[in-house]
């Protein structure tokens, strides 16, 4: 190695060590085998055009491919997200693991953990993506330990089944039968599952012909392509270029966009719940509660300029749950309190019936705080032909292959 090569190698190792320190410190990495894998894999080689230091930032994802409309098709997920899914998967030495959605880096982490007696298969529908994965795995010495398959992940990879674990690294709206048919009984499926617009990476355990959740985390992933593609639809309420505001629909009723657009331009009504969150406390469980109890709760999204103009009070990359009733709507928001580490939950409503719609949302925020705040939702996945009387009481989301039930204690 030249002196420059040696300096680069030392620098990359230092960056990996620092990344691991951050991941361990924030609780994203706990398993010692996963810690060792993240210290060893040179992830920066998968994104040679990216600044190396940025590649090792725990929240930094690198988009590697978009379609002509700018939709993100492939990425190297942020280290925290990869660590989170690997921890959810409870990967152990000697296991057989299928990864749906390739990129190379995650497969290398998995190969390190399962060891020489295990098997990692990584599949992607896009030959360009699998080509990049093969190149990375070759350059980093993992090509003999990972099998790369080009094909639609909807079908899994039956020739190497069964698998102890299936890790899905693309957003999915449904669970294809192949994924759990190729999974051993008691095996774990980790998947970024979109439920009424809200995506959570869920750890499922196979129990016969159903999947039972064993924890979930808030996340964002590029959407699945191929036979399983099922994208959210955006309906614009305000279409001025650069300051667009719209609703993301995922099986929700068709909104009256014209009436809601008019409502957006009426004075806002602010209503407050008296319920507070700590500064580091997520809304994710509240949002799942709201989508469980309300039939029409699409997600409000917008450009930063829309907030700057005062059209909306909040912007989130995940979207904000918004209760829609005809010509009026209300969405969740927060405001500071006298305690610098706490924020009060509230609602901003627009339209002729703003106060009535806002009241309904505030009421459910208070119900969640009173009855469910210490609880987490349970998510079950059942075959599509499962009768209603065999499903638990809760919110049922019907997809082509499955019925997804969100329930609460």
Secondary structure, DSSP 8 states (H G I E B T S, - for coil): --HHHHHHHHHHHHHHHHHHHHHHHTTS---HHHHHHHHH--GGGG-TTS-HHHHTSTT--EEEEE-TT--EEEEE--HHHHHHHHHHHT--TT-EEEEES--SHHHHHHHHHH-TTSEEEEEES-HHHHHHHHHHHHHTT-TTTEEEEES-GGG--GGG--EEEEEE-SBBSS--HHHHHTEEEEEEEEEEEEETTEEEEEEEEEETTEEEEEEEEE----B--GGG----EEEEEE--TTS-EEEEESS-----HHHHHHHHTS--EEEEEEEEEETT--SHHHHHHHHHH-S-EEEEEE-HHHHHTTS-S---TT-EEEEEETTEEEEEEEEE-SSTTEEEEEEEEESTTHHHHHHHHHHHHHHIIIIITT---EEEEEETT--GGGS-SSEEEE-SSEEEEEE--
